[in-house]
Amino acid sequence: MLKVLITLITISLLGYLGKKYLFKEEDKEVISKFVYNFSLPALVFYSIYTSPPQISSFKVVITEWITSFLIGAISILLGFILKLNKRTIASLFLVSVGGNVTFMGYPIMERLFGNQGLTLAILFDQLGMIIFIYTVGILVINLLVSSEDGTKGSMGLWKILQNPPLWALLAGFLFQKINIPDFILDSFSILGRATTPLMMFLLGLSLSKPYKDNRSIIGVSLGILLKLILFPLFSLFIAKFLNLSGIPLKVTVLESAMPSMLTALVLAIQFNLDYVFASQTITYSTLFSLITLNLWIGVIK
């Protein structure tokens, strides 16, 4: 696990250095669009088509949903107890339930558990976290913060429909009975293999220095605790209750232990939430996850 993390972190550091000395801000958008619209959908389709998951694998999705409901409720409750403003509470909710299961999770699961691990990570992400964030998550945000900026809750469904990896996932299932020519599958395979290094490089490009203010230090610490410790802990108990074992159990726990997702910052800005708080939590949780991920590997061995 440590060797895998060091390899991926090295690629991310190259991205971070590239951001400082070579790449411009708009270059990040180009790489992101390529990954999101081409290489990632190709990877998802190829993985699902060549290694279709068993029905029992969908317990991974059930675990993600139950855990997200519990952690989300706890984050809101603690936010009110700490008397955080509602926009910060909404941001706390996002960084607590939304993990970086794509840019960090996919590469790590693929390197640790091969194609089966990647397939399970895709289910956890696309049918679990993504749909939860853009349905329940958007609803919670709208309940916490009045839509004074004109943002509509219906954008959640629209964002799901605009998600190319989700369509690739569905296509992978629908084309199971169709014999796709090898040259097409090979094209998807080659394109998909570009995803892991590009994701980690993009993660490095996206990292920023933490803001030097302490106004939300308790909230940030709480967000890190919820995401890196309590979310995977709850996930472990729920997965065991659902009789998950082996690779499905390990993938579920490790995906749950990923740091806060970068998309939380995007949503915080879009909904006029506390984006400084979101940025701090994402940055610090990513740094601390280098330690906690190895701890969780030891727990599930």
C-alpha positions in Angstrom: 0.0 0.0 0.0 2.8 2.4 0.9 4.6 1.8 -2.3 1.4 2.4 -4.3 0.7 5.6 -2.4 4.3 6.9 -2.9 4.1 6.2 -6.7 0.8 8.1 -7.0 1.9 10.9 -4.7 5.0 11.3 -6.9 2.8 11.9 -9.9 0.7 14.4 -7.9 3.8 16.3 -6.8 4.8 16.6 -10.4 1.4 18.1 -11.1 1.9 20.5 -8.2 5.3 21.6 -9.4 4.0 21.9 -12.9 1.3 24.3 -11.6 4.0 26.5 -10.1 6.4 26.6 -13.0 4.9 25.4 -16.2 1.1 25.1 -16.4 -1.5 27.9 -16.4 -4.9 27.8 -14.6 -6.7 27.1 -17.9 -4.5 24.1 -18.7 -6.1 22.4 -15.7 -9.5 22.7 -17.3 -8.3 21.1 -20.6 -6.9 18.1 -18.7 -10.0 17.8 -16.6 -12.3 17.9 -19.6 -10.3 15.2 -21.3 -10.3 12.9 -18.3 -14.0 13.5 -17.4 -15.3 13.2 -21.0 -13.0 10.7 -22.7 -10.5 8.7 -20.7 -12.6 8.2 -17.5 -15.7 7.1 -19.4 -13.5 4.7 -21.5 -12.1 3.2 -18.3 -15.5 2.8 -16.7 -17.0 1.2 -19.8 -14.1 -1.2 -20.4 -14.0 -2.2 -16.7 -17.7 -2.9 -16.4 -18.0 -4.6 -19.9 -15.0 -6.9 -19.3 -15.6 -7.6 -15.6 -19.3 -7.2 -14.8 -20.0 -7.1 -11.1 -22.0 -9.7 -9.3 -25.4 -8.8 -7.8 -23.8 -9.1 -4.3 -21.4 -6.3 -5.3 -24.3 -3.8 -5.1 -24.1 -4.1 -1.3 -21.1 -1.7 -1.7 -23.6 0.9 -3.0 -26.1 0.2 -0.2 -23.3 0.7 2.3 -22.2 4.0 0.8 -25.8 5.4 0.9 -26.5 4.3 4.5 -23.1 5.7 5.7 -23.6 9.0 3.8 -27.1 9.4 5.5 -25.6 8.8 8.9 -22.5 10.9 8.5 -24.4 13.7 6.8 -26.9 13.8 9.7 -24.1 13.9 12.3 -22.3 16.7 10.4 -25.4 18.9 10.4 -26.2 18.1 14.1 -22.6 19.0 15.2 -22.6 22.1 13.0 -25.7 23.4 14.8 -24.2 22.4 18.2 -21.0 24.4 17.4 -23.2 27.3 16.2 -21.6 27.4 12.8 -23.5 29.5 10.3 -25.8 27.6 7.8 -23.5 28.1 4.8 -20.6 26.6 6.8 -22.8 23.7 7.9 -23.7 23.0 4.3 -20.0 23.0 3.4 -19.3 20.7 6.3 -22.0 18.4 5.0 -20.4 18.3 1.6 -16.8 17.7 2.7 -18.0 15.0 5.2 -20.0 12.8 2.8 -18.2 13.5 -0.5 -14.9 11.7 -0.9 -12.2 11.9 -3.6 -13.2 8.4 -4.7 -12.5 9.2 -8.4 -9.2 11.0 -8.6 -7.6 9.2 -5.7 -9.9 6.2 -5.2 -9.8 4.7 -8.7 -6.0 4.7 -9.1 -5.4 3.2 -5.7 -8.2 0.6 -6.0 -6.9 -0.4 -9.4 -3.3 -0.7 -8.2 -4.2 -2.6 -5.0 -7.0 -4.9 -6.3 -6.8 -4.9 -10.1 -9.8 -4.7 -12.3 -12.2 -6.1 -9.7 -11.2 -3.4 -7.3 -11.7 -0.7 -10.0 -15.1 -2.1 -10.9 -16.3 -1.9 -7.3 -14.9 1.6 -6.9 -16.9 2.7 -9.9 -20.1 1.3 -8.4 -19.3 3.0 -5.1 -18.7 6.3 -6.9 -21.3 6.4 -9.7 -24.3 4.6 -8.2 -23.4 5.6 -4.6 -21.7 8.9 -3.8 -22.4 10.8 -7.1 -26.2 10.1 -7.0 -26.4 10.8 -3.3 -24.6 14.1 -3.6 -26.7 15.4 -6.5 -30.0 14.3 -5.0 -30.0 14.2 -1.2 -27.0 16.6 -1.0 -28.6 19.3 -3.2 -31.8 19.0 -1.2 -29.9 19.4 2.1 -28.1 22.5 0.7 -31.4 24.1 -0.4 -33.0 23.4 3.0 -30.0 24.9 4.9 -29.5 27.9 2.6 -32.2 29.8 0.9 -31.7 30.0 -2.8 -31.2 33.8 -2.8 -28.7 33.5 -5.6 -31.3 31.9 -7.9 -29.9 28.4 -7.8 -32.5 25.7 -8.3 -32.5 22.3 -6.6 -33.4 20.7 -10.0 -29.8 21.2 -11.1 -28.9 18.1 -9.1 -30.8 15.8 -11.5 -29.4 17.8 -14.4 -25.8 17.2 -13.2 -26.5 13.5 -12.9 -27.7 13.4 -16.5 -24.6 15.3 -17.6 -22.2 12.8 -16.0 -20.4 10.9 -18.8 -18.9 8.2 -16.5 -22.4 7.3 -15.4 -23.6 6.9 -19.0 -20.4 4.8 -19.6 -21.4 2.6 -16.6 -24.9 2.1 -17.9 -23.5 1.3 -21.4 -21.2 -1.2 -19.9 -24.2 -3.1 -18.5 -26.4 -2.7 -21.6 -23.8 -4.0 -24.0 -23.0 -7.1 -22.0 -24.8 -9.4 -24.6 -23.2 -7.7 -27.6 -19.9 -8.9 -29.0 -17.9 -5.7 -29.4 -14.9 -6.0 -31.9 -11.5 -6.3 -30.3 -10.1 -3.2 -32.0 -12.9 -1.1 -30.3 -12.3 -2.6 -26.9 -8.5 -2.2 -27.3 -9.1 1.5 -28.1 -11.2 1.9 -24.9 -8.5 0.0 -22.9 -5.6 2.2 -24.2 -7.6 5.4 -23.6 -8.7 4.2 -20.2 -5.1 3.5 -19.1 -4.3 7.2 -19.5 -6.8 8.0 -16.7 -4.8 7.0 -13.6 -1.7 9.1 -14.2 -3.7 12.0 -15.5 -6.0 11.9 -12.5 -3.1 12.0 -10.1 -1.4 14.8 -12.1 -4.6 16.7 -12.1 -4.9 16.3 -8.3 -1.5 17.9 -8.0 -2.6 20.8 -10.2 -5.7 21.3 -8.1 -4.0 21.4 -4.7 -3.6 24.8 -3.1 -1.9 26.2 0.0 -4.2 26.2 3.1 -5.6 29.6 4.1 -3.9 31.0 7.2 -6.8 31.9 9.3 -8.2 30.1 12.3 -11.9 31.2 12.2 -13.1 27.7 11.3 -10.3 25.6 12.8 -12.8 23.5 14.9 -15.1 23.0 11.9 -12.2 22.0 9.7 -11.0 19.5 12.3 -14.5 18.1 12.6 -14.8 17.7 8.8 -11.5 15.8 8.7 -12.5 13.6 11.6 -15.9 12.8 10.0 -14.4 12.1 6.6 -11.2 10.2 7.4 -12.2 8.4 10.6 -15.9 8.1 11.2 -17.1 7.6 7.6 -14.8 4.6 7.0 -15.5 3.3 10.6 -19.3 3.4 10.0 -18.8 1.9 6.6 -16.8 -1.0 8.0 -19.5 -1.9 10.5 -22.3 -1.6 8.0 -20.4 -3.6 5.3 -19.8 -6.4 7.8 -23.5 -6.3 8.8 -24.4 -6.8 5.2 -21.9 -9.7 5.0 -19.4 -8.1 2.7 -16.0 -9.7 2.8 -12.8 -9.9 0.8 -12.1 -7.3 -1.9 -15.6 -5.8 -1.8 -15.2 -5.1 1.9 -11.7 -3.7 1.5 -12.7 -1.4 -1.5 -15.8 -0.2 0.4 -13.7 0.8 3.5 -10.8 2.3 1.6 -13.1 4.3 -0.8 -14.9 5.6 2.4 -11.6 6.6 3.8 -10.7 8.9 0.9 -10.2 12.6 1.6 -12.9 15.2 0.9 -13.7 15.5 -2.8 -12.6 18.5 -5.0 -16.1 18.8 -6.3 -17.2 20.0 -2.8 -15.3 23.2 -3.5 -17.0 23.6 -6.8 -20.5 23.1 -5.3 -19.6 25.5 -2.4 -18.8 28.2 -4.9 -21.8 27.5 -7.0 -24.2 27.6 -4.1 -22.5 30.6 -2.4 -21.5 28.5 0.6 -18.4 28.8 2.8 -15.9 27.9 0.1 -12.9 29.0 2.2 -13.9 26.4 4.8 -14.4 23.8 2.0 -11.0 24.5 0.5 -9.2 24.2 3.9 -10.9 20.9 4.7 -10.1 19.4 1.3 -6.5 20.4 1.5 -5.9 19.2 5.0 -7.9 16.0 4.6 -5.8 15.2 1.5 -2.6 15.6 3.4 -3.8 13.7 6.5 -5.2 10.9 4.3 -1.6 9.8 3.5 -1.4 8.7 7.1 -5.0 7.5 7.7 -5.2 5.4 4.5 -2.3 3.3 5.6 -4.0 2.9 9.1 -7.2 1.7 7.4 -5.2 -0.8 5.3 -3.9 -2.3 8.5 -7.4 -2.5 10.0 -8.9 -4.4 7.0 -6.0 -6.9 6.5 
